[in-house]
Amino acid sequence: MNDGRTVGAPTDRVVDLFRGVRLTPTQRRIAHSLVQHAATAAYLSAAEVAELAGVSQPSVTRFAVALGHDGYPALRRRLRELTGAATGGPSGGGNELQRAVRAELGNLERLAGQLADRGRIAETGELLAASRPLPVLGLRAAAPLAAYFAYFAAKVHPDVRVLDDGGSLLTDRLEQAAAAGATALLAFVLPRYPRETLDALREARAAGLTVVAITDSPVSPATEHAEVVLPAAVGTDLVFDLHTAPMTLAMVVLQAICDAAPAETQRRLEAFESSAARRQLFLG
């Protein structure tokens, strides 16, 4: 939902402020709030940022110092430089619908840039391919992405388990997957970050699973609980969020899973095609 968050170059430049800096959980909350409100954060007081992030005002000051600034006013000046220098990004002209679509093009462009490092995605694919079974978590708004990924992943992986319901049974299913031999969990963690999702990530870690999170930002709450974080920006220009980039990243991860075991992938795809033809599943 559009709640003042922005996407595009201003967001990227704000995120760059935090790269390589070891932040506490409280500082991550502040960083995340600044990223989510990149266009307006540079004009907020320390008290307003604290209220936005749900932390104390001294925490905002300590956060600014942790980033190498004398205090919050210096950080705010830096934020103004970063966000004020980025205008007329990928959104361009046109009406609000066209701008929303163009913003998604910008999100995809940034995702393409991240994928220049193929090694990291390849390692993630190997990690997930080796997990038998492979649990895939997605609650609330992330549930359709988990189901979409799992539908195709089931064609090349022998045991994909979708976890799209919360409650006490979710922990049971995580523990059952681990007991069955699972070694990793793929989690879709998208705004507004359900509390149950983050609780599930903690439970997955406790069960010995390596957590891979596809999320919207390098400073999202998922980063506190995941060993591997794969960010893909969410569009916020319409009433409800656009998940174009996260869905694309999901398919990229699935490609990496296929590449990790090409012979098995080919065998399973051929078996499916034979079965589909025998049952006349498709018209074309």
Helices and strands as residue ranges (DSSP letters): H 9-16, H 25-36, H 38-41, H 46-53, H 57-66, H 72-84, H 96-114, H 118-129, E 134-138, G 140-142, H 143-153, E 160-163, H 168-179, E 184-189, H 195-206, E 210-215, G 221-224, E 228-231, H 244-260, H 262-279
